[in-house]
Amino acid sequence: MTDYNLDTSVGAFACELPGAAELLRQHGINFCCGGEASLAEAATDAGVDAVHLLARLQALELAARREAPAETSELIAHILERYHQTHRNDLEWLIPLAQKVEHVHGSHRSAPLGLAEALAELKDHLLPHMAREELALFPMMRHEPDPDIGHLIAGMRDEHTIESRSLAVIEHLTHGFALPGDACRSWTALYIGVEKFCDDLVTHMHLENEVLFPRFPGVEAAQ
């Protein structure tokens, strides 16, 4: 279990802990441009009680772990059904919708210029990543783990880090998913969809990093 504390960066909370991004937004804490700031620093700047906020974030961590299936095979099935296919489906309609919004509203001061490209780049990274899990890692976990499974898991963790950086870019481009007052239905649908996609991806990575991966010998939770 990751030791989330007052020294943990707000960027790490937002991109690794399910529900943390929305909680930080509610408290006016920016985690895309100021993501390297510690929770203590960011809370002070926002005029928020850091200790109370940390307690709420730690509660999110406990809740996320309680919801994970106990059996490894069930957890893998859950990840495949709830997240892998959902990510593929979401990206298929979110990217063209982002292209449409950027084209129609490109002159608007709040337009999410670059969002379609950011989503496409994330798709190019995420789809092969999930395929490697489906074809190599998960079958190994369901049967007799290879002695080198730790190396494969370490590679997956590194790729999760790259995906987390993409989430921070998306947060920046959408201004924290803050819609302007004159946003059209397409723009509204885009932000609702992308925010849900990002939340799903954070939960997906958390289940793997903090629950699934540590179940195998020699593999510890990310620090």
C-alpha positions in Angstrom: 0.0 0.0 0.0 1.4 3.4 -1.0 2.2 5.6 2.0 0.2 8.7 1.0 1.1 11.6 3.4 1.4 15.3 3.5 4.7 15.2 1.6 3.1 13.3 -1.4 2.7 15.6 -4.4 -0.8 16.6 -5.4 -0.1 15.3 -8.9 0.6 11.8 -7.5 -2.7 11.9 -5.6 -4.7 13.0 -8.6 -3.2 10.6 -11.1 -2.9 7.5 -8.8 -5.8 7.6 -6.3 -9.4 7.0 -7.5 -11.5 10.0 -6.6 -8.6 12.3 -5.6 -8.7 14.5 -8.6 -12.3 15.6 -8.0 -11.7 16.1 -4.3 -8.7 18.3 -5.0 -10.7 20.3 -7.6 -13.4 20.9 -5.0 -10.8 22.5 -2.7 -9.4 24.7 -5.5 -6.1 22.8 -5.7 -4.4 22.8 -9.1 -2.6 19.6 -9.8 -1.6 19.9 -13.5 0.6 23.0 -13.5 1.4 22.8 -9.8 1.4 19.0 -9.6 4.9 18.8 -8.0 3.8 20.7 -4.9 3.3 18.6 -1.8 -0.2 18.2 -0.4 0.9 20.3 2.6 2.1 23.1 0.4 -0.9 23.1 -1.9 -3.4 23.0 0.9 -1.7 25.9 2.6 -1.8 27.9 -0.6 -5.5 27.1 -1.0 -6.4 27.9 2.6 -7.4 24.3 3.3 -6.7 22.2 6.4 -4.1 19.8 5.1 -4.5 17.2 7.8 -8.3 16.9 7.2 -7.8 16.7 3.5 -5.2 14.0 3.9 -7.6 12.0 6.0 -10.3 12.2 3.3 -7.7 11.1 0.6 -6.6 8.2 2.7 -10.2 7.2 3.1 -10.5 7.1 -0.7 -7.5 4.7 -0.7 -9.2 2.3 1.8 -12.5 2.4 -0.1 -10.8 1.6 -3.4 -9.0 -1.4 -1.9 -12.2 -2.8 -0.3 -14.0 -2.8 -3.6 -11.4 -5.0 -5.3 -12.3 -8.7 -5.8 -10.4 -11.0 -3.4 -9.6 -13.7 -6.0 -6.9 -12.8 -8.5 -8.7 -14.4 -11.4 -11.8 -12.4 -10.5 -9.8 -9.2 -10.2 -8.2 -9.8 -13.6 -11.7 -10.5 -15.2 -13.0 -7.3 -13.6 -10.1 -5.2 -15.0 -10.7 -6.7 -18.5 -14.4 -6.2 -18.5 -14.8 -2.9 -16.6 -11.7 -1.1 -17.9 -9.9 -2.5 -20.9 -12.9 -2.7 -23.2 -14.4 0.5 -21.7 -11.2 2.5 -22.5 -11.2 1.2 -26.1 -14.9 2.1 -26.5 -14.5 5.6 -25.0 -11.5 6.6 -27.0 -13.3 5.7 -30.2 -15.8 8.5 -29.8 -14.0 10.9 -27.6 -11.2 11.6 -30.1 -13.4 12.6 -33.0 -15.6 14.6 -30.6 -12.6 16.5 -29.4 -11.6 17.2 -33.0 -15.1 18.6 -33.7 -15.1 20.8 -30.6 -11.6 22.1 -31.4 -12.6 22.8 -35.0 -15.9 24.6 -34.2 -14.7 26.5 -31.1 -11.0 27.0 -31.8 -11.3 30.8 -31.5 -12.9 30.6 -28.0 -10.5 31.6 -25.2 -11.4 28.4 -23.3 -11.2 26.0 -26.2 -9.3 22.8 -25.3 -6.8 23.1 -28.2 -4.6 20.0 -28.4 -7.0 17.7 -26.5 -7.7 15.5 -29.5 -3.9 15.1 -30.1 -3.3 14.3 -26.4 -6.1 11.7 -26.4 -4.7 10.1 -29.6 -1.2 9.9 -28.1 -2.6 8.3 -25.0 -4.5 5.8 -27.1 -1.4 5.0 -29.1 0.3 4.2 -25.8 -2.6 2.6 -23.9 -3.9 0.1 -26.4 -0.5 -1.7 -26.9 0.0 -1.6 -23.1 -3.4 -3.3 -22.5 -2.7 -5.8 -25.2 0.6 -6.8 -23.5 -1.3 -7.4 -20.3 -4.0 -9.5 -22.1 -1.6 -11.6 -24.1 1.3 -12.0 -21.7 1.0 -10.7 -18.1 -2.5 -11.8 -17.2 -2.3 -15.4 -18.6 0.9 -15.7 -16.6 -0.8 -14.5 -13.5 -3.7 -16.9 -13.9 -1.4 -19.9 -14.2 2.1 -20.6 -13.0 3.9 -17.2 -12.7 7.2 -17.0 -14.6 10.3 -16.2 -12.4 10.8 -13.1 -14.4 7.2 -11.8 -13.9 8.7 -9.0 -11.7 10.5 -7.5 -14.6 7.3 -7.6 -16.7 5.3 -5.9 -13.9 8.0 -3.3 -13.4 7.6 -2.4 -17.1 3.9 -2.1 -16.7 4.4 0.3 -13.7 6.7 2.4 -15.9 4.1 2.6 -18.5 1.5 3.6 -16.0 3.7 6.5 -15.1 3.7 7.7 -18.7 -0.1 7.4 -18.8 -0.3 9.4 -15.6 1.6 12.2 -17.2 -0.9 12.2 -20.1 -3.7 12.6 -17.6 -2.0 15.7 -16.2 -1.8 17.2 -19.7 -5.5 16.5 -20.3 -6.3 18.2 -17.0 -4.3 21.3 -18.1 -5.9 21.4 -21.6 -9.4 21.2 -20.3 -8.8 23.7 -17.5 -9.8 21.1 -14.9 -12.9 20.2 -17.0 -14.3 23.7 -16.3 -16.9 24.4 -19.0 -17.5 28.0 -20.1 -21.0 29.4 -19.7 -21.7 29.3 -23.4 -20.5 25.7 -24.0 -22.6 23.8 -26.5 -23.9 20.3 -26.0 -21.0 18.7 -27.8 -18.4 20.5 -25.7 -20.4 19.5 -22.5 -20.6 15.9 -23.6 -16.8 15.9 -24.4 -15.8 17.1 -21.0 -18.2 14.7 -19.2 -16.8 11.8 -21.3 -13.2 12.7 -20.9 -13.4 13.3 -17.2 -15.1 9.9 -16.8 -12.4 8.3 -19.0 -9.7 9.8 -16.9 -11.3 8.7 -13.6 -11.7 5.2 -15.0 -8.0 5.1 -16.0 -6.8 6.2 -12.6 -8.9 3.5 -10.9 -7.7 0.9 -13.4 -4.0 1.8 -12.8 -4.6 1.8 -9.0 -6.1 -1.6 -9.0 -3.1 -3.0 -10.8 -0.4 -1.1 -9.0 -1.7 -1.3 -5.5 -3.8 -4.5 -5.5 -3.0 -6.9 -8.3 0.7 -6.5 -8.8 1.7 -6.9 -5.1 0.0 -10.3 -5.0 3.0 -11.8 -6.7 6.3 -12.9 -5.0 9.0 -10.3 -5.1 6.7 -7.6 -6.3 5.9 -4.7 -3.9 3.4 -1.9 -4.2 4.6 1.3 -5.9 6.3 3.7 -3.6 
